[in-house]
């Protein structure tokens, strides 16, 4: 839904003489069918004028008498041909703008819709609290729901707590505390920004009389997953994805429009269903058999009941979701995520800069490659690990408390971005020298993703041995990526780099929201995850069992995959 504050500028073209009467007539006759006569009229007349279908999300043009399928885009063709930019959903009553390509909010239209829906409820002798989903759909009075509007006391509480619903100037989402907090449900900003803070101050008796308590509990998203036979690797990744704030926003606001020839084989459609299941309010564990089947179908190397690698599953899932967002079932169309604008790449894709410097002429060759995750070497592996430097004396670096001899996530990132001498066996042809020369290579972050996933390489596979590396790595709740940016490297080279002191204005700061752990050995093990639900409230997800966890439990865990969310987002 478009932000109420901004609205839609294309509505003004519709608001001409008698527009209110015309809109009321459409709601009365074709949307909220309260009487038996209007229901008969809707059943006979509300069919797609192009294919004759009754379903497929029928919409009615607001400028002329035309009904068209939204799913098959017949209403889109009409809008493009006639330049009629507004249409109304005949089931839910929402107004769709084809110029904005989204359902829009207009205060006057919303008021008319509410008034006509209440009239239809009265005619049916039903109330919004007793009408079933089936009755609502079949009688034509819309889905069973009513929008939450704050009471006088709730408004008073909000006025006395302005900081709790602060929206920063460079953020795209209304937030309670931080945009990185997964307790910010972006699809319903007006409700979620307010309700949790109100609940803390309204007495329990009054709270029980409101829909607020039930609404918040239903939207927790805490739900276990049944293990279908060594599928803990999948369950822990699903928990991390379903608690990714912007991904949750995308699916709960029904933004996915399937481009696949066969929607039943679309993994994005299944993820959309999965999000609905997680936030439906059901307490019983969900059985993700359809998700498992689709993963086996589209990522055949993961098929079977053997234990798989959670990191491998994450990358395979993101790849299939990325391809299916573009309507591609075989990977031919969407094999370059660097030039893709699907929701997966908007959230997870970053840019990794590789600088290769010739040791003779000091010429630099730069390439930038997309990445979905960053794999970090650990001490104890066969790969030489550089000595711990800053912070190893017990100081605090990047929010991490260093204990002598303890490896930190910052250490791993520092090693990942250090210059590496390629040696005489890996000479490159220098474009400046026009001959093969020794060189150094350095990786830095050119573009940071919204969600940064760090893969700690705990499983070592080599010709000589296969083993799990159990080295403890300390990781922080908040992570500043500024020292590892390509821009920071350039500033250091020019002698201008200074460590930022104002953390509130740091665009490269992240908050931890999910951790995937592996217990056991390389041959026999089990995956679990920690997910952050509210500020400083963590839960451990062990397949079907979900238990409360402390921050200490999270930070003391071994860590295999670490998920961080950017705290501040900017419009492009």
Backbone torsions as a table, in degrees:
resi	resn	phi	psi	omega
1	UNK	NA	134.0	-179.4
2	UNK	-66.5	150.7	-177.2
3	UNK	-61.3	130.8	-179.4
4	UNK	-58.2	-32.4	-176.8
5	UNK	-65.8	-35.3	-175.8
6	UNK	-87.0	-42.6	-178.5
7	UNK	68.6	-166.0	-178.8
8	UNK	-126.0	125.0	-177.6
9	UNK	-73.4	-15.3	-177.1
10	UNK	-81.8	-9.2	-179.9
11	UNK	-69.3	-30.3	-176.2
12	UNK	-59.9	-30.6	178.4
13	UNK	-67.6	-22.9	179.3
14	UNK	-86.3	-29.1	-174.7
15	UNK	-80.4	74.0	175.2
16	UNK	-110.8	-165.2	-175.9
17	UNK	-57.9	132.8	176.7
18	UNK	65.2	20.3	-177.7
19	UNK	-65.7	-33.2	-179.8
20	UNK	-66.4	-42.5	178.9
21	UNK	-64.1	-40.9	180.0
22	UNK	-64.6	-42.0	-179.9
23	UNK	-66.9	-40.1	177.9
24	UNK	-61.9	-40.2	-179.8
25	UNK	-63.0	-39.6	179.2
26	UNK	-65.8	-43.8	178.3
27	UNK	-63.2	-42.1	-177.5
28	UNK	-67.7	-40.7	-172.8
29	UNK	-89.4	-34.1	-168.8
30	UNK	-123.2	-11.7	-179.0
31	UNK	-112.8	-73.7	178.9
32	UNK	-90.2	85.4	-176.4
33	UNK	-85.6	95.6	-175.3
34	UNK	-82.1	-39.6	-176.5
35	UNK	-96.1	163.9	179.1
36	UNK	-63.0	-34.9	-179.6
37	UNK	-64.8	-45.8	-179.4
38	UNK	-69.0	-30.5	177.2
39	UNK	-66.6	-40.7	177.6
40	UNK	-64.4	-41.9	-179.8
41	UNK	-62.9	-41.5	-180.0
42	UNK	-65.7	-41.0	-178.7
43	UNK	-64.8	-35.8	-177.6
44	UNK	-81.2	-39.9	-170.8
45	UNK	-95.6	-25.9	-174.2
46	UNK	-84.6	77.3	173.1
47	UNK	-132.5	152.7	-179.4
48	UNK	-63.6	127.7	-178.0
49	UNK	-72.8	-6.3	-179.4
50	UNK	-107.5	-37.9	-178.6
51	UNK	-119.8	-7.8	176.7
52	UNK	78.3	11.2	-178.2
53	UNK	-79.8	148.9	177.5
54	UNK	-91.2	-26.4	-174.8
55	UNK	-101.9	-135.0	179.3
56	UNK	56.3	38.5	176.1
57	UNK	53.4	66.9	-179.6
58	UNK	-63.5	137.5	174.3
59	UNK	-125.7	149.4	177.1
60	UNK	-112.7	133.5	175.8
61	UNK	-65.1	138.7	179.8
62	UNK	-85.9	-8.4	-176.3
63	UNK	-103.1	-23.8	-178.7
64	UNK	-150.3	174.3	179.9
65	UNK	-83.7	95.4	177.6
66	UNK	-152.7	128.8	174.8
67	UNK	-112.1	135.9	-179.1
68	UNK	-146.9	152.5	177.8
69	UNK	-70.8	134.1	173.3
70	UNK	-82.1	-37.9	-177.7
71	UNK	-64.1	-44.0	-179.6
72	UNK	-89.5	4.2	174.8
73	UNK	65.4	24.5	176.0
74	UNK	-70.3	-34.6	177.5
75	UNK	-70.6	-29.1	176.6
76	UNK	-67.0	-41.6	179.7
77	UNK	-63.3	-40.9	178.0
78	UNK	-62.8	-44.9	-179.1
79	UNK	-62.0	-39.2	-179.2
80	UNK	-70.3	-40.9	-177.7
81	UNK	-70.6	-47.1	-175.4
82	UNK	-90.5	-9.2	-174.8
83	UNK	59.5	36.9	174.8
84	UNK	-97.7	101.0	-165.3
85	UNK	-85.5	-8.1	-177.3
86	UNK	-119.8	139.2	176.7
87	UNK	-142.2	159.5	-177.7
88	UNK	-119.2	135.2	177.1
89	UNK	-73.3	122.5	-174.4
90	UNK	-78.2	-8.7	176.9
91	UNK	-99.5	-45.0	-175.5
92	UNK	-101.6	-19.2	178.7
93	UNK	83.7	7.9	179.3
94	UNK	-76.0	149.4	179.3
95	UNK	-97.4	126.6	-178.8
96	UNK	-109.7	132.6	176.8
97	UNK	-107.0	122.8	-178.2
98	UNK	-77.6	-17.5	175.5
99	UNK	-78.6	-42.9	177.6
100	UNK	-79.7	-18.1	-176.5
101	UNK	56.3	46.2	-179.2
102	UNK	-164.6	159.2	171.4
103	UNK	-74.1	137.2	-170.6
104	UNK	-114.1	164.7	176.9
105	UNK	-117.4	129.2	172.3
106	UNK	-136.6	126.0	-173.0
107	UNK	-58.0	-44.2	-178.0
108	UNK	-66.8	-43.9	179.7
109	UNK	-66.0	-38.4	179.4
110	UNK	-64.0	-38.1	179.4
111	UNK	-65.6	-42.1	178.1
112	UNK	-63.6	-42.1	180.0
113	UNK	-61.3	-43.6	179.8
114	UNK	-64.7	-44.3	-178.9
115	UNK	-61.8	-44.1	-178.0
116	UNK	-71.3	-31.9	177.7
117	UNK	-68.4	-40.0	177.7
118	UNK	-63.0	-39.3	177.7
119	UNK	-62.1	-41.2	-179.6
120	UNK	-65.9	-39.4	177.7
121	UNK	-62.1	-40.7	179.5
122	UNK	-64.7	-41.6	178.9
123	UNK	-62.6	-32.8	-179.7
124	UNK	-84.1	-8.0	-176.7
125	UNK	62.0	26.7	175.5
126	UNK	-108.4	163.3	169.6
127	UNK	-122.4	158.0	-177.7
128	UNK	-59.7	-19.2	-175.6
129	UNK	-91.3	-10.4	-177.0
130	UNK	-118.7	-6.8	-178.8
131	UNK	-80.2	128.3	179.5
132	UNK	-77.8	164.1	177.3
133	UNK	-58.7	-42.9	-177.8
134	UNK	-65.0	-44.8	-179.7
135	UNK	-63.5	-41.7	-180.0
136	UNK	-60.2	-44.9	-176.6
137	UNK	-68.6	-44.7	-173.9
138	UNK	-76.2	-28.2	179.6
139	UNK	-89.9	-6.6	174.8
140	UNK	78.1	27.3	178.3
141	UNK	-110.8	15.4	171.7
142	UNK	90.3	172.6	-179.9
143	UNK	-65.7	154.1	177.7
144	UNK	-79.0	94.1	173.5
145	UNK	-166.5	155.5	172.4
146	UNK	-137.7	139.8	-175.7
147	UNK	-68.0	144.3	179.4
148	UNK	-80.2	128.4	175.4
149	UNK	-125.6	129.0	-175.5
150	UNK	-66.2	144.4	175.5
151	UNK	-77.3	176.3	179.8
152	UNK	-62.0	-40.1	-178.8
153	UNK	-69.2	-37.8	178.6
154	UNK	-65.1	-39.6	176.2
155	UNK	-63.4	-38.2	178.5
156	UNK	-64.6	-40.8	177.6
157	UNK	-63.8	-38.6	179.1
158	UNK	-66.5	-38.1	179.2
159	UNK	-65.5	-29.8	180.0
160	UNK	-86.9	-3.0	-179.2
161	UNK	-131.2	58.3	-176.0
162	UNK	-65.2	-31.6	-177.0
163	UNK	-68.6	-22.0	-176.1
164	UNK	-80.1	-6.4	175.2
165	UNK	-130.0	33.7	-179.0
166	UNK	-67.3	138.0	174.4
167	UNK	-119.2	117.0	-177.9
168	UNK	-73.8	158.6	-173.9
169	UNK	-67.8	-25.7	-176.3
170	UNK	-107.0	18.4	179.5
171	UNK	-102.6	150.0	178.5
172	UNK	-95.2	-9.9	-173.0
173	UNK	-128.1	138.2	170.1
174	UNK	-64.0	139.8	-174.3
175	UNK	-139.2	151.3	177.2
176	UNK	-81.5	-50.8	-177.5
177	UNK	-125.7	-58.4	177.1
178	UNK	-140.2	149.3	178.1
179	UNK	-67.7	-23.0	178.2
180	UNK	-76.6	-11.8	-178.8
181	UNK	-74.5	123.6	178.9
182	UNK	-68.9	0.3	175.8
183	UNK	-84.8	5.7	175.9
184	UNK	-94.4	106.2	-179.1
185	UNK	-91.8	101.1	-168.2
186	UNK	-69.5	-23.0	-177.1
187	UNK	-69.7	-23.0	-179.0
188	UNK	-131.1	64.4	-171.8
189	UNK	-62.5	-38.2	-175.4
190	UNK	-66.0	-29.7	-179.8
191	UNK	-87.0	-51.2	-171.2
192	UNK	-71.7	-28.2	179.9
193	UNK	-67.5	-25.4	-173.5
194	UNK	-103.1	-40.9	-161.2
195	UNK	-64.8	-38.2	-175.8
196	UNK	-67.5	-37.0	-179.1
197	UNK	-72.7	-33.6	178.7
198	UNK	-64.5	-41.5	-176.0
199	UNK	-60.9	-29.3	-178.1
200	UNK	-73.2	-15.3	-173.6
201	UNK	-120.6	-11.5	174.7
202	UNK	-87.8	135.1	-178.1
203	UNK	-63.9	156.5	-170.2
204	UNK	-61.5	-36.3	-178.3
205	UNK	-63.9	-47.0	-179.8
206	UNK	-68.0	-37.0	-179.5
207	UNK	-62.6	-37.4	179.9
208	UNK	-66.1	-21.6	-178.8
209	UNK	-86.7	-5.5	179.4
210	UNK	-104.6	165.3	176.3
211	UNK	-82.9	-3.5	-173.3
212	UNK	-63.6	-46.1	-178.0
213	UNK	-60.8	-50.0	-179.3
214	UNK	-61.2	-39.3	-177.5
215	UNK	-63.9	-44.0	-179.2
216	UNK	-66.1	-43.6	-180.0
217	UNK	-62.1	-38.0	-179.6
218	UNK	-66.7	-28.3	-174.0
219	UNK	-97.7	12.7	-180.0
220	UNK	-62.8	-40.4	-179.4
221	UNK	80.4	10.9	178.6
222	UNK	-88.4	112.3	-179.7
223	UNK	-153.0	132.8	179.5
224	UNK	-75.3	165.8	179.1
225	UNK	-128.2	131.2	179.7
226	UNK	-70.2	134.3	174.8
227	UNK	-79.0	119.3	-175.5
228	UNK	-94.0	18.9	-179.2
229	UNK	110.6	88.3	-177.3
230	UNK	58.2	35.9	179.4
231	UNK	-107.1	22.1	177.8
232	UNK	-64.3	-28.6	177.6
233	UNK	-61.5	-36.0	178.3
234	UNK	-76.9	-42.2	-176.4
235	UNK	-60.8	-41.0	-177.4
236	UNK	-69.9	-33.6	177.3
237	UNK	-71.5	-38.6	177.2
238	UNK	-60.8	-41.6	178.6
239	UNK	-62.0	-41.1	179.2
240	UNK	-66.1	-42.3	-178.3
241	UNK	-68.4	-40.9	-178.0
242	UNK	-71.6	-12.7	175.8
243	UNK	-109.8	17.4	171.9
244	UNK	-82.7	114.8	-169.6
245	UNK	-51.7	-53.0	-175.2
246	UNK	-73.0	-29.6	176.0
247	UNK	-68.7	-39.8	176.3
248	UNK	-64.2	-41.3	177.3
249	UNK	-58.4	-45.0	-177.6
250	UNK	-61.3	-49.2	-174.7
251	UNK	-76.8	-36.7	-178.8
252	UNK	-74.4	-16.8	175.6
253	UNK	-97.4	13.7	173.0
254	UNK	57.0	46.1	-177.6
255	UNK	-86.5	-16.1	-176.4
256	UNK	-75.6	127.5	174.8
257	UNK	-119.0	109.9	-171.5
258	UNK	-65.4	129.9	178.1
259	UNK	-108.5	1.8	-177.3
260	UNK	-78.4	148.6	176.6
261	UNK	-66.5	-32.3	178.4
262	UNK	-122.9	96.7	-178.5
263	UNK	-56.7	-27.6	-179.1
264	UNK	-66.8	-19.2	178.6
265	UNK	-100.7	8.4	-176.8
266	UNK	-87.1	118.6	179.5
267	UNK	-69.2	-29.5	178.8
268	UNK	-67.4	-40.6	176.2
269	UNK	-61.2	-40.8	179.2
270	UNK	-66.9	-37.5	176.3
271	UNK	-64.8	-37.2	177.0
272	UNK	-61.7	-43.6	176.9
273	UNK	-63.7	-38.8	-179.5
274	UNK	-63.3	-41.2	177.2
275	UNK	-63.4	-40.7	177.7
276	UNK	-61.6	-39.8	179.1
277	UNK	-65.1	-42.1	-177.9
278	UNK	-65.4	-35.1	-176.0
279	UNK	-106.6	23.3	179.4
280	UNK	-83.5	-16.1	-177.3
281	UNK	95.7	-5.0	178.0
282	UNK	-68.8	139.5	-178.8
283	UNK	-94.7	-25.9	-176.1
284	UNK	-69.5	148.8	179.7
285	UNK	-60.8	144.1	179.4
286	UNK	-87.8	146.3	178.7
287	UNK	-105.5	104.2	-173.2
288	UNK	-86.6	50.3	-175.8
289	UNK	-69.2	-35.7	179.6
290	UNK	-68.7	-39.2	177.6
291	UNK	-62.1	-45.4	179.4
292	UNK	-61.1	-42.0	179.9
293	UNK	-62.3	-43.3	-179.4
294	UNK	-67.9	-36.6	177.3
295	UNK	-64.0	-45.0	177.4
296	UNK	-60.3	-36.8	-177.3
297	UNK	-69.9	-44.2	-172.1
298	UNK	-97.7	-14.7	176.3
299	UNK	-132.3	78.7	-169.5
300	UNK	-65.2	-21.7	178.0
301	UNK	-69.6	-13.3	177.5
302	UNK	-100.1	-0.3	-177.1
303	UNK	-71.5	147.9	179.7
304	UNK	110.0	170.9	-174.5
305	UNK	-99.4	14.1	175.0
306	UNK	-75.5	155.4	176.1
307	UNK	-67.8	132.9	-178.9
308	UNK	-114.7	169.6	-179.8
309	UNK	-85.7	128.4	-178.8
310	UNK	-62.5	-37.4	178.9
311	UNK	-65.7	-41.9	178.3
312	UNK	-63.5	-38.8	177.9
313	UNK	-65.7	-41.6	179.4
314	UNK	-57.8	-49.1	-177.9
315	UNK	-65.6	-40.8	178.5
316	UNK	-64.4	-41.5	179.9
317	UNK	-64.9	-44.2	178.5
318	UNK	-63.4	-37.6	179.3
319	UNK	-65.1	-46.0	-180.0
320	UNK	-67.3	-42.2	177.6
321	UNK	-61.2	-42.7	178.0
322	UNK	-59.3	-45.5	-178.7
323	UNK	-68.7	-41.3	-177.3
324	UNK	-72.9	-25.3	173.7
325	UNK	-62.0	-29.0	-179.5
326	UNK	-98.1	8.5	178.7
327	UNK	72.7	24.9	-176.2
328	UNK	-111.0	121.7	-175.6
329	UNK	-95.8	-11.8	-174.8
330	UNK	-127.2	4.2	174.6
331	UNK	84.8	7.7	-176.9
332	UNK	-81.6	-33.3	-175.0
333	UNK	-84.8	-36.2	-168.3
334	UNK	-118.7	52.2	-177.0
335	UNK	-94.8	6.1	178.4
336	UNK	-127.0	90.8	-177.4
337	UNK	-65.4	-13.9	-180.0
338	UNK	-69.0	-20.7	-179.5
339	UNK	-118.3	37.2	-178.0
340	UNK	-123.8	146.5	-179.1
341	UNK	-121.8	22.9	178.4
342	UNK	-70.7	167.2	-174.3
343	UNK	-63.5	-31.9	179.3
344	UNK	-63.5	-45.9	-178.0
345	UNK	-77.0	-27.8	174.6
346	UNK	-62.4	-34.8	-174.8
347	UNK	-92.8	-45.3	-167.2
348	UNK	-102.3	-16.7	-172.7
349	UNK	-87.3	128.6	172.7
350	UNK	-120.6	178.5	179.2
351	UNK	-119.4	123.0	-178.9
352	UNK	-102.9	119.9	-178.9
353	UNK	-93.8	130.3	178.1
354	UNK	-115.9	118.6	179.1
355	UNK	-110.2	116.7	177.2
356	UNK	-106.4	119.1	-174.4
357	UNK	-110.9	125.0	177.5
358	UNK	-69.8	134.4	-178.0
359	UNK	-78.9	-8.7	-179.6
360	UNK	-96.9	-60.0	-177.5
361	UNK	-97.6	-6.0	-180.0
362	UNK	62.5	21.9	172.8
363	UNK	-71.0	144.9	-175.2
364	UNK	-115.6	128.7	173.4
365	UNK	-108.3	123.1	-173.2
366	UNK	-117.0	132.3	171.8
367	UNK	-130.1	150.3	178.7
368	UNK	-125.1	123.2	-178.1
369	UNK	-120.3	145.1	177.4
370	UNK	-74.5	151.7	175.2
371	UNK	-144.6	151.0	175.1
372	UNK	-104.5	-21.2	179.3
373	UNK	-153.2	167.1	178.7
374	UNK	-122.8	118.1	179.0
375	UNK	-92.1	126.2	-173.3
376	UNK	-116.8	130.4	175.9
377	UNK	-70.4	153.0	-179.0
378	UNK	-121.4	152.5	171.5
379	UNK	-61.7	144.1	-178.7
380	UNK	101.7	-13.0	176.5
381	UNK	-83.6	171.5	178.7
382	UNK	-71.4	-16.5	175.9
383	UNK	-78.0	124.3	-179.2
384	UNK	-57.1	130.9	-179.8
385	UNK	-106.3	129.6	-174.5
386	UNK	-68.5	155.3	-177.5
387	UNK	-62.6	144.3	175.3
388	UNK	-66.9	131.1	-179.3
389	UNK	-113.2	-105.6	-172.9
390	UNK	-57.0	133.0	174.7
391	UNK	95.0	-9.2	-176.9
392	UNK	-72.9	-5.3	-178.3
393	UNK	-93.8	10.2	179.0
394	UNK	103.3	3.1	179.5
395	UNK	-80.8	-178.7	-178.9
396	UNK	-114.3	122.3	177.5
397	UNK	-125.6	126.9	177.6
398	UNK	57.9	35.9	177.7
399	UNK	78.0	3.4	-178.5
400	UNK	-101.3	130.1	176.5
401	UNK	-85.8	112.5	-176.1
402	UNK	-85.8	122.2	169.5
403	UNK	-98.7	142.2	-176.0
404	UNK	-53.0	125.0	179.1
405	UNK	87.9	-4.9	-178.5
406	UNK	-88.4	131.8	176.2
407	UNK	-82.9	139.9	179.6
408	UNK	-117.4	163.9	176.4
409	UNK	-61.2	-35.7	177.5
410	UNK	-63.3	-39.1	175.9
411	UNK	-59.2	-45.0	-179.2
412	UNK	-63.9	-39.8	179.0
413	UNK	-70.3	-36.0	178.8
414	UNK	-65.1	-38.8	177.9
415	UNK	-68.7	-38.6	-178.8
416	UNK	-62.4	-33.9	-175.4
417	UNK	-102.3	8.9	178.8
418	UNK	-78.1	153.4	175.1
419	UNK	-64.9	139.3	-178.8
420	UNK	-123.0	125.3	178.7
421	UNK	-78.4	122.2	-174.8
422	UNK	-77.8	-22.8	174.8
423	UNK	85.7	171.8	-175.9
424	UNK	-72.4	-20.1	-179.1
425	UNK	-83.2	-5.9	-178.3
426	UNK	-130.9	48.7	179.2
427	UNK	-69.7	147.2	177.2
428	UNK	-116.7	157.4	177.6
429	UNK	-84.0	113.7	-177.4
430	UNK	-80.5	131.0	179.9
431	UNK	-71.2	-21.1	178.2
432	UNK	-84.3	-43.0	-179.2
433	UNK	-85.3	-19.0	-177.5
434	UNK	59.5	33.8	177.1
435	UNK	-155.1	166.8	-179.0
436	UNK	-78.8	127.1	-176.6
437	UNK	-134.9	157.3	171.7
438	UNK	-70.3	153.5	-175.0
439	UNK	-151.7	169.4	172.2
440	UNK	-117.5	150.8	-179.2
441	UNK	-125.9	135.6	178.4
442	UNK	-135.9	132.8	177.9
443	UNK	-102.9	135.0	174.6
444	UNK	-141.5	169.0	-179.2
445	UNK	-91.9	113.8	175.9
446	UNK	-82.8	-41.9	-179.7
447	UNK	-137.2	124.9	-179.6
448	UNK	-86.9	139.2	175.5
449	UNK	-78.2	165.4	175.2
450	UNK	-67.1	-43.2	175.7
451	UNK	-112.0	119.8	178.5
452	UNK	-101.5	123.1	178.8
453	UNK	-110.1	122.2	179.1
454	UNK	-107.5	125.1	-179.4
455	UNK	-104.0	112.2	176.6
456	UNK	-85.1	117.5	-170.8
457	UNK	-76.3	82.7	-176.8
458	UNK	-88.5	-17.4	-179.1
459	UNK	-104.3	117.0	-177.6
460	UNK	-107.5	124.7	177.7
461	UNK	-122.0	116.2	178.3
462	UNK	-139.8	175.7	-179.3
463	UNK	-65.5	-28.9	-175.8
464	UNK	-91.9	-34.2	-174.8
465	UNK	-152.6	157.3	172.3
466	UNK	-128.6	120.4	-176.3
467	UNK	-156.3	167.6	175.7
468	UNK	-105.2	134.6	178.8
469	UNK	-94.3	117.8	-174.2
470	UNK	-101.2	14.6	-179.9
471	UNK	-54.9	128.7	178.1
472	UNK	-74.2	131.8	178.1
473	UNK	-121.1	120.7	178.0
474	UNK	-79.2	129.2	177.8
475	UNK	-128.6	147.1	-172.7
476	UNK	-93.5	163.4	172.2
477	UNK	-73.3	-31.7	177.8
478	UNK	-125.0	136.9	-174.6
479	UNK	-129.8	129.6	177.0
480	UNK	-103.6	117.5	-176.8
481	UNK	-93.3	2.7	-176.7
482	UNK	-55.7	-42.5	-178.3
483	UNK	-64.0	-15.9	-175.1
484	UNK	-106.5	12.0	179.3
485	UNK	-84.7	150.7	176.6
486	UNK	-62.7	-34.9	179.7
487	UNK	-65.4	-34.3	178.0
488	UNK	-67.9	-37.4	177.9
489	UNK	-62.6	-44.5	179.7
490	UNK	-64.0	-38.6	179.3
491	UNK	-66.2	-38.5	178.8
492	UNK	-65.0	-40.0	179.7
493	UNK	-64.4	-32.0	179.8
494	UNK	-89.4	0.4	179.2
495	UNK	74.0	21.2	-175.7
496	UNK	-111.4	-5.0	-172.5
497	UNK	-73.5	134.8	173.8
498	UNK	-134.5	136.7	178.3
499	UNK	-63.9	126.4	-178.3
500	UNK	-62.6	136.1	179.8
501	UNK	-101.3	-25.3	-179.2
502	UNK	-93.5	94.9	-176.1
503	UNK	-69.6	-21.0	-178.6
504	UNK	-70.1	-24.6	-178.0
505	UNK	-107.2	19.6	-178.3
506	UNK	-89.9	110.8	-177.1
507	UNK	-74.1	-9.5	-175.7
508	UNK	-104.8	22.1	-176.8
509	UNK	-97.3	139.0	-175.5
510	UNK	-123.2	156.5	174.0
511	UNK	-120.4	136.2	178.1
512	UNK	-71.3	133.2	177.5
513	UNK	-133.3	-8.3	177.0
514	UNK	-157.7	144.0	177.3
515	UNK	-136.6	129.0	175.1
516	UNK	-105.3	131.6	-178.3
517	UNK	-121.2	154.4	175.4
518	UNK	-124.6	123.4	175.6
519	UNK	-106.5	141.9	177.3
520	UNK	109.8	-160.4	-176.8
521	UNK	-107.3	-179.2	179.2
522	UNK	-64.7	-36.0	-177.4
523	UNK	-82.5	-32.6	-176.1
524	UNK	-142.0	116.0	-177.5
525	UNK	-156.3	-179.6	-176.9
526	UNK	-146.7	138.2	179.5
527	UNK	-100.8	137.7	170.1
528	UNK	-134.3	172.0	179.5
529	UNK	-143.8	152.3	168.7
530	UNK	-109.1	135.0	176.5
531	UNK	-128.2	144.8	179.7
532	UNK	-94.9	120.4	-175.9
533	UNK	-98.4	-52.0	174.1
534	UNK	-122.1	-178.4	177.4
535	UNK	-63.4	122.4	178.0
536	UNK	62.8	18.0	175.5
537	UNK	-115.9	115.9	-176.6
538	UNK	-117.6	151.4	177.7
539	UNK	-133.2	143.6	176.0
540	UNK	-96.5	126.7	-180.0
541	UNK	-108.4	111.4	179.1
542	UNK	-119.8	82.0	-174.4
543	UNK	56.0	-114.9	-174.8
544	UNK	-81.5	-10.3	-175.2
545	UNK	-102.8	126.5	177.1
546	UNK	-121.6	124.4	-179.3
547	UNK	-128.6	154.8	177.9
548	UNK	-68.1	141.0	179.4
549	UNK	-130.7	154.5	176.8
550	UNK	-95.7	163.6	176.8
551	UNK	-61.5	-34.9	178.1
552	UNK	-62.9	-40.5	177.5
553	UNK	-58.3	-41.4	-178.3
554	UNK	-67.0	-50.9	-174.5
555	UNK	-72.3	-22.3	178.2
556	UNK	-86.3	-7.8	-177.8
557	UNK	-72.6	161.6	-174.0
558	UNK	-66.4	-44.1	178.3
559	UNK	82.9	120.7	174.5
560	UNK	-123.2	-49.3	172.8
561	UNK	-123.2	129.3	-179.0
562	UNK	-117.0	124.9	-178.5
563	UNK	-110.0	121.8	177.9
564	UNK	-119.5	142.2	179.9
565	UNK	-114.9	136.1	177.8
566	UNK	-59.4	139.3	-178.8
567	UNK	-82.1	-27.5	-177.7
568	UNK	-130.7	132.8	178.1
569	UNK	-118.5	150.1	179.4
570	UNK	-125.8	148.2	171.8
571	UNK	-68.2	141.1	176.5
572	UNK	-85.4	NA	NA
